[in-house]
Amino acid sequence: MTRSRASARAAGARFERSIADWLAEHLDDRIDRRVKTGAKDRGDIGGIRHRGERVVLELKDTARTDLAGWIREAHLEARNDDARIGVVVAKRRGTTDPADQWVHMTLADLAWLLGADHPTYDE
């Protein structure tokens, strides 16, 4: 059975809710799904902070992988939100456990999470 636009949106909303709820339970109860903000999208999950700075999560529940495009989108949304980094969380086929989903980021983003100074987004 192929996905309709409505079923894809519903699946994406369920995925976002499961990730937001898991992060809120394990990190900070202020983490939640964001309302869509149009042209100046600020990511799918809000309320995440690290080292006193905002972190944007862009969530993807798609059949095709587009890491370069997804990272570009996450970085744009990080800039829209005045966040330090944008990270992609992608649905892992075969599991619905939020803790088992894929996380994608640049090495610079990982280095910042681990304590390095963060370079600017000059894309």
N, C-alpha and C positions, 0 to 999 in steps of 0.2 A: 504494500500500500504506500503510495506517495504522500508526502506531506503537503498539506495546503498551507497557505499563508497563515491562516488562523491557528492551525495545529502547531505550526512552527513557533508562532508567537507564544502560544500557551506553554509549549515545552520550554522555551527560553525563560518565561516567567517562573515556571516551577524550578528550573535549574538555579536561577538567581535567588529565589526564596530559600532553597535548600542551602546554598553557599552562605548567604547572609545569616541565616539562623545558626549554622554551624560555627561561623566566625564569632557571632555575638555570644554564643555559649562558651566558647573556648578562649576568647580574647577580651572582648569589651561589649557589654550589652547595648551600647549606643550604635553599634554597627548595624546597618540596615540597607535594604534596597533603596535606590534613588528613583525619584520620579523622572521620567524622560524630560530633557530640557531643550530639545530641538537642536538648532545649529550649533549651540555652544555646549554640547553634551559634556558632562563631567564624570563619566564612568557609570558603571552599573551598581556599585556598592559604595556607600559612603560611611564615614565615621572611623576609617582606619587611619591610625597614626603610628609612626615609628620615629624615634629620636625627636619627638615633638613636631614632626612634619607630616603632612597629608600623604597618603598613598592611594592611588586610584586603581581599582580593579575593573577590567573590561572582561566580561564573561561571554563565552562562545559555546553554543550548543549547535554545531553544524556538522554536516556530513563531510564537507571538504575542509582541508587544513590550508590556511593562508597565514603562516606565521609572520612574514614580513609585513603584510597589510594589517594584521591584528596588532603587532607591536607599534606600528606607525599610528594607528588609531588610539591605542592606550597612551602613547606619549602626547598626542594632540589633546586628549581629554585630561591628561595630567596638567598640561599647560593651562587649559581652560579652568582648572580647579586650583591653580597655584599650588599643585602638589609636586613633590620632589621626584616621584617615579610613577610610571604606569606599568602595571603587570597584567598579563592575560591569564585567566583561568579557563581552561577548555574542558568540555565534557569528555570523559573517558568512556568509550563504549564498553558495555559489559558490566558496568557497576553504577549504582546510584548513590553509593556512599560518598558524601561530600569530601571526606578526608582523602579519598583515592583519586581525585580529579587531577588533571595535568596543570602545571603552572609553568608559564613561559615568560622569560624576560631577557634583556640584554645582560652581558657580563658586567657592564657599568652599573646597571641597576642592582645586580646581585652584590657587587663590591660595596655599593652604598649601604645595602642592608647589613653587610658584614662589618661596616665601620669606616670605609674609605670616604674621602670627599667625593661629592657627586659632580660629574661633568655636566655641562649645559646640554640641552637638546638642540643641536645645530643641524637638524635634518631638512 
